[in-house]
Amino acid sequence: MRKNYSGKLKAKMAIDMIREQETVAELSSRYEVHRSLLTKWKKEAIEGLPELLSKTKKNKNDNQNLISELYILHFTVDTF
């Protein structure tokens, strides 16, 4: 039977892999997960970080643009 792991748990395991404070074998034993899955999740986490950080910056810019548009609309409506 296949086990399903939550995204939160996968992230925790990936972070532990990135920290390299324990060997892959130790983490595999502790989490009862095959080494290949741990390695895969570590790789996915590292590859996904740049996109995640870019989205955060993009979302901040989108929010600022929305605030600016609302500000303009607010004063445009009030002047009529």
ChimeraX attribute file (.defattr): number of C-alpha atoms within 10 A of each C-alpha:
attribute: neighborCount
match mode: 1-to-1
recipient: residues
	/A:1	3
	/A:2	4
	/A:3	6
	/A:4	6
	/A:5	10
	/A:6	9
	/A:7	9
	/A:8	9
	/A:9	11
	/A:10	16
	/A:11	16
	/A:12	14
	/A:13	21
	/A:14	22
	/A:15	16
	/A:16	17
	/A:17	20
	/A:18	16
	/A:19	10
	/A:20	11
	/A:21	10
	/A:22	12
	/A:23	13
	/A:24	17
	/A:25	13
	/A:26	12
	/A:27	19
	/A:28	19
	/A:29	12
	/A:30	9
	/A:31	11
	/A:32	10
	/A:33	15
	/A:34	13
	/A:35	15
	/A:36	11
	/A:37	14
	/A:38	22
	/A:39	17
	/A:40	11
	/A:41	19
	/A:42	21
	/A:43	14
	/A:44	13
	/A:45	17
	/A:46	13
	/A:47	11
	/A:48	11
	/A:49	11
	/A:50	11
	/A:51	11
	/A:52	12
	/A:53	11
	/A:54	11
	/A:55	12
	/A:56	12
	/A:57	12
	/A:58	12
	/A:59	12
	/A:60	12
	/A:61	12
	/A:62	12
	/A:63	12
	/A:64	12
	/A:65	12
	/A:66	12
	/A:67	12
	/A:68	12
	/A:69	11
	/A:70	12
	/A:71	11
	/A:72	12
	/A:73	12
	/A:74	11
	/A:75	10
	/A:76	10
	/A:77	8
	/A:78	8
	/A:79	7
	/A:80	5
